[in-house]
Amino acid sequence: MTQIKAIIFDMDGVLIDAREWHYEALNRALGLFGEEISRYDHLITFDGLPTKDKLNMLTLERKFPIGLHNFVNLMKQEYTMEIIFAKCKPTFHHQYALSKLKNEGYKMAVCSNSIKNTIQVMMEKSGLLGYLDFFISNQDVVKGKPDPEMYNLAIRRLGLLPSECLIVEDNENGVRAALASKANLLRVEQVSDVNYFNIINRIKEIESND
């Protein structure tokens, strides 16, 4: 019988309502050079990808100079931090969910295409860091999502089988990574969907279907 022993969360759009923050910060950095990503392209193509992948795509598709990548990346991180310190705060339904799941013995981790420092600060500012066993960033892997590498790494680090893990994801790139890892999936549309009852109901569903 399948038993779920760990929950692995994506961060942006799952634990933190930050998809707009990344979009805003990157466009602000790109705007220094007269470039921008439209909202349509963001939602259809770029959402959930690491910044370096977004910049590589802009170079391939629009000839954005590769020599500007490092500077744009640095400015994007700086602008993101400004937004995090202004807007990132604890939310009751996430505090309640993670504390209750931890008390019930579930292991928990975050896998995000963000860099380590962004994850660290967001998890601290949201009051969720103490509930996590660890987090994995795009700096811990060769390939970010939609590649399953970071989920595979998290499952190994937890010492579990994919079937014993539930991944919570929101965007297409993250969902593709989760499914490729062979773990179970809870797909959410918005951060308010990430609550204790939705998570525990999905766990019960998985365990009862075995």
C-alpha positions in Angstrom: 0.0 0.0 0.0 1.3 3.4 -1.0 1.9 5.8 1.9 2.8 9.5 1.4 5.7 10.4 3.6 6.8 13.8 2.2 5.4 16.9 0.5 7.6 18.8 -1.9 6.5 22.3 -2.8 7.3 24.6 -5.7 7.6 28.1 -4.3 6.4 30.9 -6.7 2.7 30.6 -7.3 2.5 27.8 -4.7 3.8 29.0 -1.3 4.5 32.6 -2.3 2.3 34.6 -4.6 5.4 35.8 -6.4 4.9 35.1 -10.1 4.1 38.8 -10.7 7.2 39.8 -8.7 9.6 37.9 -10.9 7.8 39.2 -14.1 8.0 42.8 -12.8 11.6 42.6 -11.7 12.9 41.0 -14.9 11.0 43.4 -17.1 12.4 46.3 -15.1 16.0 45.0 -15.7 15.3 44.3 -19.4 13.7 47.8 -19.7 17.2 49.3 -19.0 18.0 48.1 -22.6 14.6 48.7 -24.2 13.5 45.1 -24.0 10.5 43.5 -22.3 8.5 40.2 -22.1 4.8 40.6 -22.8 2.3 39.3 -20.4 1.1 36.8 -23.0 4.7 35.4 -23.5 5.2 35.3 -19.8 2.1 33.2 -19.2 2.5 30.9 -22.2 6.2 30.4 -22.3 8.4 32.0 -19.6 6.4 31.4 -16.4 8.4 29.2 -14.0 11.6 29.1 -15.9 15.0 30.2 -14.4 16.1 33.7 -15.4 19.1 32.4 -17.2 16.8 30.2 -19.4 14.6 33.2 -20.1 17.6 35.3 -21.2 18.9 32.5 -23.4 15.5 32.3 -25.1 15.5 36.1 -25.6 18.9 35.8 -27.2 17.8 33.0 -29.5 14.4 34.6 -30.5 15.2 38.3 -30.4 19.0 38.5 -30.6 19.2 40.0 -27.1 23.0 40.5 -26.5 24.5 37.6 -24.6 27.0 39.9 -23.0 24.2 41.6 -21.1 23.0 38.4 -19.4 25.0 38.7 -16.2 24.2 42.3 -15.7 20.4 41.8 -16.3 20.5 38.8 -14.0 22.1 40.8 -11.2 19.7 43.7 -11.6 16.7 41.3 -11.7 17.8 39.8 -8.4 18.2 43.2 -6.9 14.8 44.3 -8.0 13.3 41.0 -6.8 14.8 41.6 -3.3 13.2 45.0 -3.2 9.8 43.6 -3.9 10.3 40.7 -1.4 11.1 43.0 1.4 8.2 45.2 0.6 5.5 42.5 0.0 6.5 39.0 1.4 4.7 38.3 4.6 3.4 35.3 6.5 -0.1 33.9 5.5 -2.3 32.0 7.9 -3.4 29.2 5.7 0.3 28.3 4.8 1.4 28.6 8.4 -1.4 26.3 9.5 -0.9 23.8 6.7 2.8 23.3 7.1 2.8 23.3 10.9 0.0 20.7 11.0 1.7 18.5 8.3 5.0 18.7 10.2 3.2 17.7 13.5 1.7 14.8 11.7 5.2 13.6 10.7 5.5 14.5 7.1 8.8 15.6 5.7 8.7 18.8 3.6 11.0 20.5 1.1 10.9 23.2 -1.5 12.2 22.9 -5.1 12.3 26.2 -6.9 13.9 27.5 -10.1 14.9 30.6 -8.1 18.4 31.1 -6.7 19.3 30.0 -3.2 19.3 33.5 -1.7 15.8 34.3 -3.0 14.4 31.1 -1.6 16.1 31.6 1.8 14.8 35.2 2.1 11.2 34.4 0.9 10.9 31.4 3.2 12.2 33.5 6.1 9.9 36.4 5.4 6.9 34.2 5.0 7.7 32.3 8.2 7.9 28.9 6.5 11.6 28.1 6.6 11.5 26.3 10.0 9.0 23.8 8.7 11.2 22.6 5.8 13.8 19.8 6.0 15.7 21.5 3.1 15.2 23.5 -0.1 16.7 23.0 -3.6 17.4 25.9 -5.9 18.4 26.2 -9.6 22.0 26.5 -8.3 21.9 23.0 -7.0 21.2 21.3 -10.3 22.5 21.4 -13.9 19.0 21.7 -15.4 16.0 23.6 -13.9 12.4 22.7 -14.4 10.8 21.4 -16.7 13.7 18.9 -16.3 12.9 16.7 -13.3 16.5 16.9 -11.9 15.7 18.9 -8.8 12.7 16.8 -7.9 14.8 13.6 -8.4 17.5 15.1 -6.1 14.9 16.0 -3.5 13.4 12.5 -3.5 16.9 11.0 -3.1 17.8 13.4 -0.3 14.5 12.5 1.5 15.5 8.8 1.2 12.2 8.0 -0.3 10.6 6.5 -3.4 8.8 8.8 -5.8 5.6 7.0 -5.0 6.0 8.1 -1.3 6.2 11.8 -2.3 3.5 14.4 -3.2 4.7 17.4 -5.3 2.6 20.6 -5.2 2.9 22.6 -8.5 1.1 25.3 -10.4 2.6 26.1 -13.8 3.2 23.9 -16.8 7.0 23.7 -16.6 6.8 22.6 -12.9 4.0 20.1 -13.7 6.1 18.5 -16.4 9.1 18.2 -14.0 6.9 16.7 -11.3 5.3 14.1 -13.6 8.7 13.2 -15.1 10.0 12.4 -11.5 7.2 9.8 -11.2 6.1 11.3 -7.9 2.4 12.1 -7.1 1.1 15.5 -8.1 -1.3 18.1 -6.6 -1.8 20.8 -9.2 -3.0 24.1 -7.9 -4.2 27.3 -9.7 -3.3 29.8 -7.0 -1.6 30.1 -3.6 -4.9 29.9 -1.7 -5.4 26.4 -3.1 -2.3 25.3 -1.1 -4.0 24.6 2.2 -4.1 21.8 4.7 -7.4 20.3 3.5 -6.5 20.2 -0.2 -3.2 18.6 0.6 -4.5 16.0 3.0 -7.4 15.2 0.8 -5.0 14.6 -2.1 -2.9 12.3 0.1 -6.0 10.3 1.1 -7.0 10.0 -2.5 -3.6 8.6 -3.5 -3.4 6.2 -0.6 -7.0 4.9 -1.1 -6.4 4.3 -4.8 -3.5 2.0 -4.3 
